[in-house]
């Protein structure tokens, strides 16, 4: 087998099997660091051997067995080191070890460790709910999810948080210790606990996606993080097909991410939705997102609309429109009305005001915006945009200046570009 084919198979296996391999090892050993290290060793072995030996018929079983054996070897080495320390210390309670080779603690007489097909669905669900347990601080939940479920290297997780690798390593250690010391159960919540706990899991995944789609600092887009969130949400939807909120979140992320290629100009500035080249939108992701939305509606069984359904429905309105003019703005405004009613936030209220302006006229939009205080930069940007559309150029210029002063990064870059365009128009009119 040639190397590119083996590399492609390994990349697929990493995306689908990493969490499964780690989940099973955590269940049988209770040692998170050991599980992650042994899984990494198994994938490194696959990178060496698959180009030479060929991809196994069942890659998941191969990786699970290799990781299990690596964990077993590590535990045996620990036991041997412990025996040596006891001998050096002259500990008389360990004399029987000189002629015996007991199995390492934690393996409960497994002997050679029977072969298996990797982690079950329950194993992966246990890992999801443990990583996102509410007893952990939010930053610990996100970090554990990216490292343990997503397989990101510590340096990659650190980059997502904007901290040093050593800081993130310590943070992960604290999170694992919290799991152990607080005796956080490694299990799937009971049916009556599931809805509340699932909300926390989805919140973590959406936070990871949002940090990739609209980073709080640095690049305009972190596609690696948004792709990881989508991958994990896809796995969760497969594991919990009857949970509508999982499908809605997956739909929301897919529909937003479908516009990624058109969101940033060559100079790094953000491109507003109405100006995006819709031929660059990812048609496959749009189709997948709409399908996930339909799957959620089929699984909902009369549940009231929640934030993910409403946001995914709004995203579907934009994704299904062939042009800005064909966007069903009255429906978008109605969906934002419902969203603000159940999950009010400054961003939702701002977006609602913009939708009102598009659906009911610019004066109505300006009136809606006038009642908002925060976030100042985005409010001023939306006000400037509506004024520009209304032809009130001097007022729009003042609003754009205020918005640019209150913004930074790619958002400021876009606002300054729009301001320059309007100032050029103003000069032509005044000439």
FENPEGI-V306566 format. One record per backbone hydrogen bond with DSSP energy under -1.0 kcal/mol. CO is the residue of the C=O (numbers start at 1). NH is the residue of the N-H. Records with the same first field share a line. If there is no record, write none. Layout:
CO=NH / NH
This chain:
2=6
3=7
4=8
5=9
6=10
7=11
8=12
9=13
10=14
11=15
12=16
13=17
14=18
17=21
18=22
19=23
20=24
21=25
22=26
23=27
24=28
25=29
26=30
31=35
32=36
33=37
34=38
35=39
36=40
37=41
38=42
39=43
40=44
41=45
42=46
43=47
44=48
45=49
46=50
49=53
50=54
58=62
59=63
60=64
61=65
62=66
63=67
64=68
65=69
66=70
67=71
68=72
69=73
70=74
71=75
72=76
73=77
74=78
75=79
76=80
77=81
78=82
79=83
80=84
81=85
82=86
83=87
84=88
85=89
86=91
91=94
92=95
94=97
95=98
104=107
107=110
110=113
120=124
121=125
122=126
123=127
124=128
125=129
126=130
127=131
128=132
130=133
133=136
137=141
138=142
139=143
140=144
141=145
142=146
143=147
144=148
145=150
146=152
153=157
154=158
155=159
156=160
157=161
158=162 / 163
164=168
165=169
166=170
167=171
168=172
169=173
170=174
171=175
172=176
173=177
174=178
175=179
176=180
177=181
178=182
179=184
185=187
190=193 / 194
193=197
194=198
195=199
196=200
197=201
198=202
199=203
200=204
201=205
202=206
203=207
204=208
205=209
206=210
207=211
208=212
209=213
210=214
212=222
222=226
223=227
224=228
225=229
226=230
227=231
228=232
229=233
230=234
231=235
232=236
233=237
234=238
235=239
236=240
240=243
243=247
244=248
245=249
246=250
247=251
248=252
249=253
250=254
251=255
252=256
253=257
254=258
256=259
257=260
258=282
259=262
260=263
263=271
265=268
269=265
272=275
273=276
277=280
282=286
283=287
284=288
285=289
286=290
287=291
288=292
289=293
290=294
291=295
292=296
293=297
294=298
295=299
300=303
306=310
307=311
308=312
309=313
310=314
311=315
312=316
313=317
314=318
315=319
316=320
324=327
327=329
328=332
329=333
330=334
331=335
332=336
333=337
334=338
335=339
336=340
337=341
338=342
339=343
345=349
346=350
347=351
348=352
349=353
350=354
351=355
352=356
353=357
354=358
355=359
356=360
361=365
362=366
363=367
364=368
365=369
366=370
369=372
375=379
376=380
377=381
378=382
379=383
380=384
381=385
382=386
383=387
384=388
385=389
386=390
387=392
388=391
391=393
392=396
393=397
394=398
395=399
396=400
397=401
398=402
399=403
400=404
401=405
402=406
404=407
408=412
409=413
410=414
411=415
412=416
413=417
414=418
415=419
416=420
417=421
418=422
419=423
420=424
421=425
422=426
423=427
424=428
425=429
426=430
427=431
